[in-house]
Amino acid sequence: MGPPMDIHLVFCSCPDRDSAGRLAASAVEARLAACASVLPGMRSVYRWQGRIEQADEVLLLLKTRAALVPALTEHLRAAHPYELPEVLAVQAAGGLPAYLAWVAEETRRSERA
């Protein structure tokens, strides 16, 4: 496996657990992410179309390789219920080497399928 910098965490806010679960399952099934964690209980405050809004949301946290971030981003955008979904990728500075290798292996299979 390459250096840990190859691994990214992708954050995606979702309106509810069901939509987050569907996105998580479809991304992992497509091997665009090795793992997707659904984290409930998030409150977001944001400006949308000139107004301050607040919403209870669920955070979807996906683990993938840098090379797959564009495809994962498009997958999330196309299947997401929001008009403008939050999709943010953050480069991992490090981690447990065996876990990083597992993320890389589980997502590389998408290129061989």
Secondary structure, 3 states (H helix, E strand, C coil): CCCHHHEEEEEEEECCHHHHHHHHHHHHHCCCCCEEEEEEEEEEEEEECCEEEEEEEEEEEEEEEHHHHHHHHHHHHHHCCCCCCCCEEEECCCCCHHHHHHHHHHHHHHHHC
